[in-house]
């Protein structure tokens, strides 16, 4: 994996993007991912899309009037990566 003397590559950044967005990486790995995003237009665009999409879903799930069951299903889907209605 990434070390202080070896910057993150595209594959590593994509694999860790959700951890980065959730601020779950240790500081050294977070710095490496941030550095890569600053230099790689492709990964930066993916990062911006995923961040905006997650914020959009989060806002919709918390919007006044959204039924609690809908919020629960969306949150479950985001956390599990599966359709909560699937068998």
Secondary structure by P-SEA (a helix, b strand, c coil): cccccccccaaaaaaaaaaaaaccccaaaaaaaaaaaaccaaaaaaaaaaaaaaaaaaaaaacccccaaaaaaaaaaaaaccccccc
